[in-house]
């Protein structure tokens, strides 16, 4: 069978509009399409491919586990899931782990747990969930409603109730909204889809204090920031604030689908037997690959290397901007970076993405005004240099029309 982009239109539901490019193989931070054209990958599958493509540690883990056992229902547990859970709890604030297949599922579990905890401990009146405008927490109906972007949640009928939003980094707005009826506040420590917006220190500590004051749980969505993306294993570890529940996915499996919700023993106790579940959650094949990814990332060499690479990207963007004057700022942390277009190029982020693809560079957008970069955490320095050179050509193409 000949596989073409046109086949997508024939057989796939049209909720996506993929590029004409169809990648067929990858190695490290380089990818080749059906025509054997090479691309440098600054996208990383949207912060998923934390070790690039076909990393030996992940390939070996997949091969080894594939010859042992692939799947078990949760009527039984398995060794890879328990090993991975132990490593996660040893490395974080958490005591307990719940495995899922994606970030949305991990967030769904976190929100259900928060509601159940509040009901059990405080009663039915404590049900309000507060989240932030421009936030993104997944595409299930519960998580997309909690996410602060109505473009994603409108058009599907009545939404789950008792969910409110306020502006990110606006502590006064949160203080006006939160009350003793609030069961949880959910936030990204660095908003990804919303435009690569970091929480300021006063805000994030204030959120924690308000949650404590009103006996509300603080949920950190670290689906995009977790597993080394910002230069620490999880972003909360450098913020001086510890959440009650944290979600992690994307990079956790290095490209293999897996997500997790982690929390304390006291809170976890409220998801009693039968209250929640997932057919594939804790799948031994997924957990074996994720264990290899986690072990590889959670080292001083890789985490410090993220910060070194961040500086190379920032220096490169500054040099490009000095020539072409297209960015107002570069936002983000570690290897979750957003180049914000200035007023002259407002709304044209996709033009830069398309031009980058034509120049052999894979990039992303975060809204219409931000070009987003989430490359491999171990991208070779020479690939950063070459990728930035290709990006400069793409910028020149857009600027020169």
Buried (B, 14 or more C-beta within 10 A) or exposed (E): EEEEEEEBEEEEEEEEEEEEBBBEEBEBBBBBBBEEEEBBBBBBBBBBBBBBBBBEBBEEBBEEBEEEBEEEEBEEEBBBBBBBBEBBBEEBBBEBBBBBBBBBBBBBBBBBBBBBBBBEEBEEEBBBBBBBBBBBBBBBBBBBBBBBBEEBBEEEEEBBEEBBBBEBBBBEBBBEBBBEBBBBBBBBBBBBBBBBBBBEEEBBBBBBEBBEEBEBBBBBBBBBBBBBBBBBBBBBBBBEBBBBBBBBBBBBBBBBBBBBBBBBEEBBEBBEEEEBEBEBBBBBBBBBBBBBBBBBBBEEEBBEBBBEBBEBBBEBBEEBBEEBEBBBBBBBBBBBBBBBBEEEBEEBBEBBBBBBBEBBBBBBBBBEBBBBBBBBBBBBEEBBEBBBBBBBBBBBBBBEE
